[in-house]
Amino acid sequence: MAQEALNNIMKHAKATTVEVSLVANKESLVLMIEDNGIGFENKDNLINSLGLKSMRNRIENLEGTFTIDTMKNRGTTIIAEIPI
Amino acid sequence: MSKIKLFIAEDHHIVLAGMVKLFENDLDFEVVGTAITCAQAVEEIMKSDPDVLLTDISFPDGDGISLIQKIRIKKGHIKTICLTMHKEQGYVAKAYEAGIEGYLLKETELNEIKTTIKGVVAGQKFYSPTLFDFKTESIVDGTLKEKLTLRELEVIKLVCDGLTSKKIADKLFLSAYTIDTHRKNIYSKLNIDNMGALIKMAHDEGLIID
C-alpha cells in the first residue's frame, strides 16, 4: 500500500518531501504517508478514485480505518490503521 | 509555437526506430537527426543543430554523458536529456555534475518524456523521482529525536506551546484526527502515555525544534 501511495505521490503530487511512518501502538498498526504536494480540493472525489478505493477496501477488509486528510496546496496525509 | 527540434542518440537500431516513430506525428516535435554511436552523434548534431539531444548512456564507442560534455563545448545552447536504464547513483551524479538538464529512465511513460523535453526547453531541470535516494530511518536504533519525523517534532513543539489538537490542526492545515494520530504515534515511539510526560521528555531530550 505504501508503495502504491508513493507511486501516486511521485506521479501527481509535485511534492518535495514525503514522510512515511509505520508505528505499532498497543492496539493497532498505523501507516502514515504525508506529502507536502499540491493536495486536493475535493476529498470525496479523491477517495472514490480507483486506486484509493482499492487501498481503502484492502484496509477495511482488515477491519481497519482509512483516512485521507488533504487541502489544496497543503499536501496530503494518508492514514491507514489496522487493529492488532 | 514552433516544433522542438529533437536529436535522438541510441545504439540499438530497433529502439531508435521505435523512438523516432513515437515522435513522428506529434505536432510539437520534429526529429531532426539520429545516431547510433557517439562519433556519429557529434558529427550529425553539428549539421542538424537540434534544440534538444535525447541520448542513451551506453554506446559501443563511448558514453552518453561524455557525448553531452563534447556537445556542450561546441553547441552550448542545446538542452540535453539522458534516457537510460542506468539507475546507479554514480551515473546520475555524473550527469548532474555535467549540467545535464534531464535524466529519465527508459521505463518512463511517453507523455512524461514529452513533458520533460518541453520543460527542459523552457529552462527546467528534470530527474526521474525514482532516482532519488530515500532517507530511511530506523526507529529501533538512533536517538529519540531520530525516531521522530519532522512533522512529529513540529507537533511536539506545538503541544509544548500549550495548543490543543484542534488548534494544532488549524495551524498545520490538517484535521484533528491526523494530529491525534501523530500524538498517538509520538507516545508509542517515546514509550509514554500522557501529555505531561511528553512535555517533560521534550524539554529533557531537546525534542523542541525552532
Contacts between the chains, C-beta under 8 A, distances in Angstrom:
chain1	res1	chain2	res2	distance
A	10	B	129	4.1
A	10	B	130	7.0
A	17	B	150	7.7
A	19	B	149	4.5
A	19	B	150	6.6
A	19	B	151	5.8
A	21	B	149	5.6
A	21	B	152	7.8
A	21	B	185	6.4
A	23	B	139	7.6
A	23	B	184	8.0
A	23	B	185	4.4
A	23	B	188	5.2
A	23	B	189	6.4
A	24	B	188	7.0
A	25	B	184	5.9
A	25	B	185	7.4
A	25	B	187	7.9
A	25	B	188	4.7
A	26	B	188	7.7
A	30	B	181	6.2
A	30	B	184	7.1
A	30	B	185	6.0
A	32	B	181	6.5
A	32	B	182	7.6
A	32	B	185	7.0
A	34	B	149	7.8
A	34	B	151	5.9
A	67	B	175	7.9
A	67	B	177	6.2
A	67	B	178	7.5
A	69	B	174	5.4
A	69	B	175	4.7
A	69	B	177	7.1
A	69	B	178	4.5
A	71	B	173	5.2
A	74	B	173	4.1
A	75	B	173	7.9
A	77	B	174	6.4
A	77	B	178	5.2
A	79	B	177	7.6
A	79	B	178	6.5
A	79	B	181	5.4
A	81	B	181	7.4
